[in-house]
Amino acid sequence: MLIVAGHFVVDPADQEAFVAGRVAAMTATRTEAGCLEYVMSADPVDATRVILFERWADQASFDAHMAGLADAPKSTGPAPKGFEVKIYDISGERAFG
């Protein structure tokens, strides 16, 4: 399993429009084979941040997603000022509780 996590830096006035402009891409990505979770969400504490969280079944699924970005729905709205994203290779998981 892979987790892709990080954040985008946006102008505080653009945070809501940034997320709204990516709903079509989030919706399409969630239908892709191997996509277990995909969300961009406004940070409720810091208006300059939009959080990215993705969970993929395996590297091949993530690679297929990245290869297909040219054909994916295009994001609209304001562009980010920057971003920081990391990929985590997960070797196992367990239920909480």
C-alpha positions, 0 to 999 in steps of 0.5 A: 500500500502507498500513502501520498500525503502533504499540502498545497500552499494557497492564498487564504482568499483562494482556499475554498475556490482551490478545493472546489476547482478540484472536485471533478478530479477527486471524483474521477480519481476515486473511481480508478482501480486501486484508489482507496482514498483520495481527498483534498481538504481545506485545513480548518486551522490554517487558511493558507493550506489545503491538505492532500491525502491519497491511499493506493492499493499498490505502486502499480495503481499509483503509477497508472494514476500518474500516467493517466493524468494527461487524460484526467479532468482538469483542475480549475480555479486558482493555482497553488503558490507551492506544495509539499507532498511525500510518498510513504510505502506501507508494509502493513496495517491494523484496525484501530480499537 
